[in-house]
Amino acid sequence: SASWSALGKLLSILEQRDGEPLRFETACELVTRSAHRGHMLLKKGMKMLWQHEARGEDVKLDYGTAYYLLANTTGNRSIHYYSRVKIADWVWDKVSPLDDGVPLALFYARLNSHSQGKDFLKSFDVLEHLDRCHPGRADPYQMQMLTTKLSGLKIDLKNDDPLKYADCASTLDDAYAKLLARRGEGKGVTTSCVNALIAACGKAKEMGRAFETFEVLGELDLEPDIHTYTLLMDICLTNRRFDAVLKMAEEIEARNMDFTARTGELLVLTALKMRDIYLVNDFLKMYAKREMMMTERLMEQIEYFLGRYEEKQEDEKFEIEEILESIDDLTAAE
């Protein structure tokens, strides 16, 4: 737009003057607003931030600016790859040392930046820090780019193309070897590192391998968390192993783990696939009791199921009525 063009010309004039750079806060605002555009404004803004550092100032980024830079530059093809890497490394250095004040979203953005270059070792570094700063809160469903890269899946090919999964086995082998090598070097391997591999096995349609990877937790003296079980439930549901899904739900209950919204959703979907009206009712009650958010997609699937369900016994009417009440309660809560 004309305003961005005018701002670009103004910054060029300031550069030519070779004097004081813009105030650090102003430069941060500039890169935050221009990061998603991927044009010269970002380059000029970053140059100003680096000028402040070159002048000996103690440069620190607020988490908002850091997140915008990572999130908006990582996958931006209009920014050269090595420039993206340079920006991401610099940003991460400026939010260090890492502690529990660093938002989860910032960790996920950093994982994305490493995943772009398939740098699994550095991704495991981030996961180790993430587990240390936010124990039990690393959600693999927020690491889609990492788990896709770990799987070796060729996302540009159609699902029925046999080449789509051609590299999965070798890529998973390589990732697993890197994880064990990391352990051998005395570096931290946490539950989230293994969870990422389990998620990758799911994307590669390697159900058996996912459970083999699950067994690795015990070998590494690690405990599974709610995300571990949720991933395995997801894989079993995809493979129509409904009994295994329910068995893992029992294990979660036995371990007194808190269900995530995704865990609850998988249980409801399993009951729908089994066409078990009683289980649907039970799981929806659990959903409401735990005050979990229901996705619009899940709501539509339940309504579709009820619309086609044929009652076989009189007491099923009461089950359906209770399901409708649960849906009303969940809708009202949102």
N, C-alpha and C positions, 0 to 999 in steps of 0.2 A: 504494500500500500504506500501511498504518498508519505504518510507520517513516518513509516519505517525507513523509507528511502532518505528522508530529510535527516532522521536521527543518524543514519549511517554516514552521511556527508559531514555532519557535525563531529562525529567521533573521529573521522579521518582528519579533520582540521586540528582537533586536539592532539592527535598522534604526531602530526607534522610540527606542532609547536614544541614537542619534546620537553614539556614542562611537567607540572604536577598532574598526576592521573586523577580521574574522577574519584570522589570519596569512595572508600571500600564498600560502604553500604549501598551506594548508588550503583556501583559496578555489579554487586550481587543481585540487585533488582533487575539490572539489564540482562544478565545471563539467565535469570529465572524466567523472564518474559520472552526471551528470544530462543531458548534452548530447543523448543519443539519445532522451530522454523528451520533450523539447520543452516542458516545463511551467515553472511559475513559478520552480522551483529554479534553472534555468539563468539566468533573468533576474536573480534575486537574486545568484547567484554572479558573473555578469559585472559587476553593479553594484559588488560588493566589489573586483573586480580593478581597475576603473576608479577606485575610491576611493584605492587605493594609488598609482595614477599621479597623481591630483589632488593628493595630499599631497607630490608632488615626488620620489617614489621612482623609481629607475631600474628600470623594469619590463621584464623579459625572460621569455619563455615557453620552457620546455623543449620539445623537438620532439614529445614524446609528447602533452603537453597541447595543443599547437598543432594536431597532426594530429586528435585527437579532436574538437576544436572545429570544425575545417573539415569533416571528414568527416561528422560527425553533425548539423550544422546546415544544410549546403548544400541538401539536398533535403528538409528537414523542413517539410512544409506547415503544421504547427501553429505554426511560428514565422513571424511576418510577414516578407515578402520584404525590406523595407528594414532590418529588424533583422538578418537573415541577412547582408546586404551590409555593414552596419556592423561586425558581429562579424568577418567574413572580412577586411575591410580592416585592422582593428585587429590581428588575429592576425598577418597577413602583415608588418605594420610591426614587430611585436615579435620576429620571427625574422630581421629584416634587421640588418646587410647579409648578402646571400646569398653562400654559398661552397660548396665541395664537401662540407662537413659536413652541409648540409641534405639530409635523406633524399629520395629520389626520390618516395616516397609523398606527401610534403608538397607537392611541386610538382603532382602529379596532383590532389590534393585542391583546391589553389588553382585549377587549370584548371577543375575542376568548378564551383567557385563563380562564376567568370566566365561559364561556359557557360550557367548558369541564366538569366542576363540577356542572352544572345547578345552579350556584349561581346567581339567577336573581336579588336579592337585590343589590349585588355589581355591576352587569351589569347596573342597573339603576343609580347607583352612577357615573359610567363612562360616561353614556349618558348625565347625568346632567352636568358634567364637559365639555363634548364635546360640548354641546349646548352653554355653557357659553364662551368657548374659540373660537369656530368656529360657530357662530350663522347661522342657516339655511343650514349648509353644511354637516350635518350628513346624509349620504346616506344609507338607509336600505339595499340596494342591496350589500353593502360591509360588511354586518353583517349576512352572510348566516348561520353561525354556531349558532349564538344567536337566530335568528328567527326560525330556525329548532327546537332547543331545547324548545323554548317557545311554539311551536305548538304541541309538543307531538308526532309528526310524527315519525314512525319507518322506517327510511330510508333503513334498511337492508331488508325489505320485498318488494315484488313486488306490483305494483300499484293495481292489481286486488285481492290482499289478503285483506279480510275484517278486519283483525287484524292491518293493517297498520295505520288505523285511530282510533283504539279502545281507545287510551288514550288521544286523542286530546282534547275532551271536558273538562275532569278533569284537564289536564295540563294547559289549557287556563284559567279555573276557578281559579286555584292556582296562576297563574301569575297575573291575574287581581286583586285578593285579596291582593297580595303583593304590587301591585302598589297603591291601595287605602290605605293600612295600612301605606305605606311610606308617603303618603300625610297626613294621620292622625297624624303621628309623627312629622309633621312640616318639613319634608325633601322635597327637590325640586323634582317636577315631571315636566318634560319638554315635548315639542312636540315630540321629538325623542323617548321618552319612550313609548308614545302612538303609534307612527309610527311602532315601533318594534312589538307591539301587533297586529296591523293591518296586518303587513306582515305575522305574525304567523297565523292569521286567514285565510289568503289567502292560505298558505301552507296546512292548515288543511281542506281546501275546505269549509270554514264556511263563505259564502258571507254575509249572514244576520248579523252574529256576527261582521264581519268587519265593517259594517256600524253602528252598535250599538256602537262599540268602537270609531268610528269617532265622534259620538255624545258626547262621554265623554270629548272631547276637550273643548266643550262649558261649560260643567259642571265644568271643572277645570280651567276655564278662560284662556284657551290656544287657540292660533290661529293655524290653519292648515298651513303647508308650501307646497312647490311644491312637496316634497317627499310624503306627505300625499295623495295628489290628484293622483300622479303617481301610488302609490300602489293600490288605489281604481280603477283606470282605468285598471290596470293590472288584478285585480280580476274580473271586469266586462267583460273584453275581454275574459277571460278564460271561463266565463259563458255565452258568446255570447250575452251580454247585450250591444249591440253597441250604442243604444240610450243614455244609461247612460254614456258611454265613451265620446261621443260628448258633452253631457251636462256638464260634468266636465271640458272638454277642454274650454268651454265657460266661466265657472266659473274662470278658471285660467287666461284667457284673461281679464275678468272683474276686477280681483285683481291685474293685471299688474305684474304677476309673470314671472320669467324667466324659460323657459322650460329647462329641462335637456335632454340629448341625449336619455335617456330611454323614457321620455314623448313623444318626437317626434317619436320615433320608434313605440310606442304603437298606436299612431294616424295613422301612415302609415299602420300598421298591421290591424287596424280596418277597414280602407278603403279597404284593400285587401280582408278581410273576407266578406265585404259587396258587393264586386265586383262592386264598384263605381269608375269608371275611373276618374271622375271629382274630387272626394275627394282625390284620390291617387295623382293626379296632384297638387291640392292645398296644401296638406300636404308636398309633396316633395319640393315645392317652399319654404314653410316655413322652412323646414329642411335646404335648401341651404342658405336662407336669414340669418338664425341664425348661420350659419357656424358650424353646429353640425356634429360630426363624425358618419358616417354610418357603421354599422357592415357588415362584409362579408355575414353573414347569411341573413340579411335583403335584401341586394343586390340580393342574389340568389332568395329570395322569390318574389321580384319584377319582376325579369327576367322570373321566372316561370309563374307568373300571366300574363305577357304580351304575353308570348309564347302561352298561351291557350285562350287568350281573343278574343272573336269574336265581331267585330264592329257592332253596331246596327244602328248608325247614322253617317252621313258624317263628322260632326264636331268632332267625337271621334278620327279621324285620327290626328287632330291637338293636341288633348290632349295627345295622345301617343307620338307624336313628341316632345312635351314639356317635357314629363316625361323622354324621352331618353336624352334630353338636360340637364335636371336636374341631371340625373345619371352621365353624362359625367362631369359636373361641379363638382359634389361631389367627383368623382373619381380623377379628376385632383387636387382638393384641398388637398386630402390625400397624 
